[in-house]
Amino acid sequence: MTAASVAFTGRSAAPVPVLDVGGTHVTAALVDPATGHPVPSSVIRRPLGSHADADGILDDIALTALRLPVGHGPFWGVAMPGPFDYDTGIGRFTGIGKFESLSGVDVGAGLRRRLDDRAERLCFLNDADAFALGEHRAGAAQGHDRVVCLTLGTGIGSSFLRAGLPVHDGPDVPPCGHVHRLDIDGRPLEDTVSRRAIRLHHARLAASHREPDPRQEFALPDVHEIAAAAEQGDTAAAEAFRYAFDALGRALAPWIDRFQATAVVIGGSMAQSWDLIHPAFARGLARADRAPVRVLPARQPASAPLIGAAHWVRSAAGTS
């Protein structure tokens, strides 16, 4: 047993502190090691400006973390979006439009300094992997040996789980296990399936295919507004969703076959529009002439990343 394992095991009854860092919010919570679920009264969610300077971002994350009650374990699970060096805790955010100020910054050291004596170690993992681990332990991915989990928000997050572990390498998964690196119809997938892409495509359809000015993107209806319009019978809005998620199904289908996945679990903010996403995604999968696969909504959409981050901590410490 490693020294780290001994240190953690000595406080194994203590709750596990976790952070889920997103582009607009950060969530902190304590996860009960007995149940594997967040303690409801401990969950804190606060806005986070991903375009702030590095000190501002780290200050905001740490202030949220420090609002957790004391008495937790010394190891923290931290779910972070990529690109990020999860082994060293250094940001690699370049050219993605968020957290750019953290590129090259030792996020781990910065947070440990701000958390003072409340953090002995930070265990970083990809936010989509955290979501997938949480759904595998307590949600829709339970019981599936091979499963693909997707988070649909600003972009497409993805995790390929085999025997409850993320797979990032090999011929059975996309590069680094990231679906957003795929192409469809000769273009990067995120040019078709992302918050920005759906908004721009809807604007083209609503304006009789006139090309919208990307500089005015902030003035376009957001995805939740487009979804509401589609549910009210707006044909341009419905087509924007159909086009995007049919493409996602077609792009993902060959990788589901290679990975031999038995289910696809979908979460993220866009998954709230399940009645629009699911039919289009299922049709895209079917068009690829492949065996049917179960497509399931997340059962723990908010808690899964917290559950997964805590599990990652306990695995790193040899206690799970």
Secondary structure, 3 states (H helix, E strand, C coil): CCHHHHHHHCCCCCCEEEEEECCCEEEEEEECCCCCCECHHHCEEEECCCCCCHHHHHHHHHHHHHCCCCCCCCEEEEEECCCEECCCCEECCCCCCCCHHHECCEHHHHHHHHHHHHCCEEEEEEHHHHHHHHHHHHCCCCCCCEEEEEEECCCEEEEEEECCEECCCCCCCCHHHCHHHCEECCEEHHHCCCHHHHHHHHHHHHCCCCCCCHHHHHHCCCHHHHHHHHHCCCHHHHHHHHHHHHHHHHHHHHHHHHHCCCEEEEECHHHHHHHHHHHHHHHHHHCCCCCCCEEEECCCCCCHHHHHHHHHHHHHCCCC
